[in-house]
């Protein structure tokens, strides 16, 4: 059973992270501009900065999810909040899938090295921190039950999703053609939105079990 759970951690982590990465934000804008100026490798370099920042945050969360967080009521509350946010994200993605367009026109470059820009543009997005304090924290707590291996699998799956999507966008811009059509983009959004509803439901059920256990 543990083997299948460990195998599922990077897969679900990848899909959840991809759902967030697909939504436009400061990092996507800079990726487009830097790829137009530097070429394909701008995207992966931006993700290096992004990954370093998120790695540091995971370490901070691990330090913080010690004894005072390891209580059923707190674990349940974090999971329920994460489930609510997953549901909200899923609804937003499904709605966006009806009309969203992936703009690949060149934007103004950040004027920084891509690695530094990856850090700063992540911090510039308030949604990023909110995601980590709810969904990310809940997942770190869950993965920590399987030791450092579980946390590492979560982190690798999460970073691979960011790397895959932003590399794809960077490649599309650098090649100067739109092999990423609007219909394909909308399809990605719709599939990820449905997945978030399902995963959010599972997350919520587990959270309620933790919460009720702490109240009894």
C-alpha positions as CSV (number, residue, x, y, z in Angstrom):
1,X,0.0,0.0,0.0
2,X,2.8,2.4,0.9
3,X,4.4,1.8,-2.5
4,X,1.3,2.9,-4.4
5,X,0.9,5.9,-2.1
6,X,4.5,6.9,-2.7
7,X,4.1,6.4,-6.4
8,X,1.0,8.5,-6.4
9,X,2.5,11.5,-4.6
10,X,4.6,12.8,-7.5
11,X,1.8,12.2,-9.9
12,X,-0.9,14.1,-8.0
13,X,1.7,16.8,-7.0
14,X,2.5,17.2,-10.7
15,X,-1.2,17.6,-11.7
16,X,-2.0,20.0,-8.9
17,X,1.0,22.2,-9.6
18,X,0.3,22.1,-13.4
19,X,-3.2,23.4,-12.6
20,X,-1.7,26.4,-10.9
21,X,1.1,27.0,-13.4
22,X,-1.4,27.2,-16.3
23,X,-3.0,30.3,-15.0
24,X,-1.5,33.6,-16.3
25,X,0.5,35.7,-13.8
26,X,3.7,37.7,-13.4
27,X,6.0,34.7,-14.0
28,X,4.3,33.8,-17.3
29,X,4.6,37.4,-18.5
30,X,8.3,37.5,-17.8
31,X,8.8,34.1,-19.3
32,X,7.3,35.3,-22.6
33,X,9.5,38.4,-22.6
34,X,12.7,36.7,-21.7
35,X,12.1,33.9,-24.2
36,X,11.7,36.4,-27.0
37,X,14.9,38.0,-26.0
38,X,17.1,35.1,-24.8
39,X,15.6,32.1,-26.5
40,X,14.3,28.8,-25.1
41,X,16.6,28.5,-22.1
42,X,15.0,31.6,-20.5
43,X,12.0,29.4,-19.3
44,X,14.1,26.7,-17.6
45,X,16.4,29.3,-16.0
46,X,13.4,31.2,-14.6
47,X,12.2,27.8,-13.2
48,X,15.6,27.4,-11.5
49,X,15.0,30.5,-9.5
50,X,11.4,29.5,-8.8
51,X,12.5,26.0,-7.7
52,X,15.1,27.5,-5.3
53,X,12.5,29.7,-3.7
54,X,10.0,26.9,-3.3
55,X,12.7,24.5,-2.0
56,X,13.5,27.0,0.7
57,X,9.8,27.4,1.5
58,X,9.4,23.6,1.8
59,X,12.2,23.5,4.3
60,X,10.6,26.2,6.3
61,X,7.3,24.3,6.2
62,X,9.0,21.2,7.4
63,X,10.5,23.0,10.3
64,X,7.1,24.5,11.1
65,X,5.1,21.2,10.8
66,X,6.6,19.8,13.9
67,X,4.9,19.0,17.2
68,X,2.5,22.0,17.3
69,X,1.1,21.2,13.8
70,X,1.0,17.5,14.2
71,X,-2.4,17.5,15.9
72,X,-5.6,16.1,14.3
73,X,-7.6,19.4,14.6
74,X,-4.8,21.4,13.0
75,X,-4.1,18.8,10.3
76,X,-7.8,18.6,9.5
77,X,-8.3,22.4,9.4
78,X,-5.3,22.8,7.0
79,X,-6.7,20.0,4.8
80,X,-10.2,21.4,4.7
81,X,-8.9,24.9,3.8
82,X,-6.7,23.3,1.1
83,X,-9.7,21.4,-0.2
84,X,-11.8,24.6,-0.4
85,X,-9.0,26.3,-2.3
86,X,-8.7,23.4,-4.7
87,X,-12.4,23.6,-5.3
88,X,-12.2,27.3,-6.0
89,X,-9.2,26.8,-8.3
90,X,-11.1,24.0,-10.2
91,X,-14.1,26.2,-10.7
92,X,-11.9,29.1,-11.9
93,X,-10.1,26.8,-14.4
94,X,-13.4,25.4,-15.8
95,X,-14.8,28.9,-16.2
96,X,-11.5,30.1,-17.8
97,X,-11.5,27.1,-20.2
98,X,-14.5,28.7,-22.0
99,X,-12.8,31.8,-23.2
100,X,-9.1,32.0,-22.2
101,X,-6.4,32.7,-24.7
102,X,-2.7,32.1,-24.2
103,X,-1.0,35.3,-25.2
104,X,2.4,34.6,-26.6
105,X,3.2,38.2,-27.8
106,X,6.5,39.4,-26.5
107,X,6.4,41.5,-23.3
108,X,8.9,43.8,-21.8
109,X,11.8,41.8,-20.3
110,X,12.4,41.9,-16.6
111,X,15.9,43.4,-16.9
112,X,17.3,40.8,-14.5
113,X,19.0,37.5,-14.9
114,X,16.3,34.8,-15.4
115,X,17.1,33.0,-12.2
116,X,16.8,36.1,-10.1
117,X,13.6,37.1,-12.1
118,X,12.2,33.6,-11.3
119,X,12.5,34.3,-7.6
120,X,11.2,37.9,-7.7
121,X,8.3,37.2,-10.0
122,X,7.2,34.3,-7.7
123,X,7.2,36.6,-4.7
124,X,5.3,39.3,-6.6
125,X,2.3,37.0,-6.9
126,X,0.3,37.0,-3.7
127,X,-1.6,33.9,-4.9
128,X,1.6,31.9,-4.8
129,X,2.0,32.4,-1.0
130,X,-1.7,31.7,-0.4
131,X,-1.4,28.4,-2.4
132,X,1.6,27.3,-0.3
133,X,-0.1,28.2,3.1
134,X,-3.1,26.1,2.2
135,X,-2.7,23.4,-0.4
136,X,1.1,23.3,-0.2
137,X,1.2,23.1,3.6
138,X,-1.4,20.3,3.6
139,X,0.5,18.3,1.0
140,X,3.8,18.7,2.9
141,X,2.1,17.5,6.1
142,X,0.7,14.5,4.2
143,X,4.0,13.7,2.4
144,X,5.9,14.0,5.7
145,X,4.2,10.9,7.0
146,X,6.3,9.0,4.6
147,X,9.5,10.6,5.7
148,X,11.9,12.8,3.6
149,X,11.3,10.5,0.6
150,X,7.6,11.5,0.6
151,X,8.5,15.2,0.8
152,X,11.1,14.8,-1.9
153,X,8.7,13.1,-4.2
154,X,6.1,15.8,-3.7
155,X,8.7,18.5,-4.4
156,X,10.0,16.8,-7.5
157,X,6.5,16.3,-8.9
158,X,5.7,19.9,-8.2
159,X,8.8,21.4,-9.8
160,X,8.5,19.1,-12.9
161,X,5.1,20.5,-13.6
162,X,6.4,24.1,-13.5
163,X,9.4,23.2,-15.6
164,X,7.3,21.3,-18.2
165,X,4.8,24.1,-18.7
166,X,7.1,27.1,-18.7
167,X,9.6,25.3,-21.0
168,X,6.7,24.6,-23.4
169,X,5.7,28.3,-23.4
170,X,9.4,29.4,-23.7
171,X,9.9,27.0,-26.6
172,X,6.7,28.3,-28.4
173,X,7.9,31.9,-28.1
174,X,11.5,31.2,-29.1
175,X,10.4,29.3,-32.2
176,X,8.1,32.1,-33.2
177,X,5.1,29.9,-33.9
178,X,2.0,29.0,-32.0
179,X,1.9,25.2,-31.7
180,X,0.1,25.9,-28.5
181,X,-3.3,26.8,-29.9
182,X,-6.0,28.4,-27.8
183,X,-8.2,25.3,-28.1
184,X,-5.4,23.1,-26.7
185,X,-4.8,25.6,-23.9
186,X,-8.5,25.6,-23.0
187,X,-8.5,21.8,-23.0
188,X,-5.6,21.8,-20.5
189,X,-7.6,24.2,-18.3
190,X,-10.8,22.1,-18.4
191,X,-9.0,18.8,-17.6
192,X,-7.1,20.3,-14.8
193,X,-10.2,22.0,-13.4
194,X,-12.1,18.6,-13.2
195,X,-9.0,17.0,-11.6
196,X,-8.9,19.6,-8.9
197,X,-12.5,19.0,-8.0
198,X,-11.9,15.3,-7.6
199,X,-8.6,15.7,-5.7
200,X,-10.2,18.5,-3.6
201,X,-13.0,16.2,-2.6
202,X,-10.5,13.6,-1.5
203,X,-8.5,16.2,0.4
204,X,-11.6,17.5,2.1
205,X,-12.7,14.0,3.3
206,X,-9.4,13.3,4.8
207,X,-9.4,16.7,6.5
208,X,-12.8,16.0,8.0
209,X,-11.6,12.7,9.3
210,X,-8.6,14.3,11.0
211,X,-10.8,17.1,12.4
212,X,-13.4,14.8,13.8
213,X,-10.8,12.6,15.4
214,X,-9.4,15.6,17.2
215,X,-12.8,16.6,18.5
216,X,-13.7,13.1,19.9
